[in-house]
Amino acid sequence: MGMVSYTHETMPPVNREALAALAAMKDEDIDCSDIPPLDTLALRLKSSPLSRGVDRGMYRPVKVAVTCKLDADVVAWLKRGGKGYQTRLNSILRQAMAHAQ
């Protein structure tokens, strides 16, 4: 099965019955096996609709400049995604923080 992609304009109408059935399900009964692992997801965060919530003015955290030393292979991996590697790093750290909470 290939990847399905929608835009706001091409999104199918909301199926209220399906939403009600999903809302009635217990979390442990929801099949999450097709969700990619974090490393695959993190590589695509820049183009993900989920990563754009911060950019739409919904939430703007205060930025703090820090200096830290990272392993060269980690920095190379982040920069392989092109411009925006610091944003990707921040998103990865934010997901790890949310997971830890």
C-alpha positions as CSV (number, residue, x, y, z in Angstrom):
1,M,0.0,0.0,0.0
2,G,1.4,3.4,-1.0
3,M,1.5,6.6,1.0
4,V,-1.8,8.6,1.0
5,S,-1.4,12.4,1.1
6,Y,-4.0,15.1,1.3
7,T,-4.1,18.8,1.2
8,H,-6.7,20.9,3.0
9,E,-8.6,21.2,-0.4
10,T,-8.5,17.5,-1.2
11,M,-9.3,16.1,2.2
12,P,-12.4,13.8,2.1
13,P,-15.4,14.8,4.2
14,V,-15.4,13.9,7.9
15,N,-17.0,10.5,8.6
16,R,-18.8,11.2,11.8
17,E,-19.6,7.5,12.4
18,A,-15.9,6.5,12.1
19,L,-14.9,9.3,14.5
20,A,-17.5,8.2,17.0
21,A,-16.3,4.6,16.8
22,L,-12.6,5.7,17.2
23,A,-13.5,7.9,20.2
24,A,-15.2,4.9,21.8
25,M,-12.1,2.7,21.4
26,K,-9.6,2.2,24.2
27,D,-6.1,3.4,23.4
28,E,-4.6,-0.1,23.6
29,D,-7.1,-1.3,21.0
30,I,-5.9,1.2,18.3
31,D,-3.5,-0.4,15.8
32,C,-0.4,1.9,15.7
33,S,1.8,-0.7,13.9
34,D,2.0,1.5,10.7
35,I,3.5,4.5,12.5
36,P,7.1,4.9,11.5
37,P,9.8,4.9,14.2
38,L,11.0,8.3,15.5
39,D,14.2,8.4,13.4
40,T,12.3,8.0,10.1
41,L,9.7,10.6,11.3
42,A,12.3,13.0,12.5
43,L,13.9,13.1,9.0
44,R,10.7,14.4,7.5
45,L,9.6,16.7,10.3
46,K,10.3,19.8,8.3
47,S,7.7,18.9,5.7
48,S,5.2,17.4,8.2
49,P,2.0,19.3,8.8
50,L,2.5,18.4,12.5
51,S,5.7,20.4,12.6
52,R,4.1,23.6,11.3
53,G,1.9,24.3,14.3
54,V,4.7,26.4,15.8
55,D,5.1,28.4,12.6
56,R,1.4,29.3,12.4
57,G,1.5,31.4,15.5
58,M,-0.4,29.0,17.6
59,Y,2.5,28.6,20.0
60,R,5.8,30.5,20.0
61,P,8.2,29.4,22.7
62,V,11.0,31.8,23.8
63,K,14.2,30.9,22.1
64,V,17.4,30.7,24.1
65,A,20.9,30.6,22.5
66,V,23.0,27.8,23.8
67,T,26.4,26.3,23.0
68,C,26.8,22.6,23.2
69,K,29.1,20.0,21.7
70,L,27.4,17.3,19.6
71,D,29.0,14.2,18.0
72,A,30.0,15.0,14.4
73,D,28.0,12.1,13.0
74,V,24.8,13.4,14.7
75,V,25.3,16.9,13.2
76,A,26.0,15.4,9.8
77,W,22.8,13.4,10.0
78,L,20.8,16.5,11.0
79,K,22.3,18.6,8.2
80,R,21.6,15.9,5.6
81,G,18.0,17.1,5.6
82,G,19.1,20.5,4.3
83,K,18.4,23.9,5.7
84,G,16.6,23.9,9.1
85,Y,18.7,21.4,11.0
86,Q,18.4,23.4,14.2
87,T,14.6,23.4,13.9
88,R,14.7,19.6,13.3
89,L,16.9,19.1,16.4
90,N,14.5,21.2,18.4
91,S,11.6,19.1,17.2
92,I,13.4,15.9,18.1
93,L,14.2,17.2,21.5
94,R,10.6,18.4,22.1
95,Q,9.2,15.0,21.1
96,A,11.7,13.3,23.5
97,M,10.6,15.8,26.3
98,A,6.9,15.1,25.6
99,H,7.6,11.3,25.7
100,A,9.4,11.6,29.0
101,Q,6.6,13.5,30.6
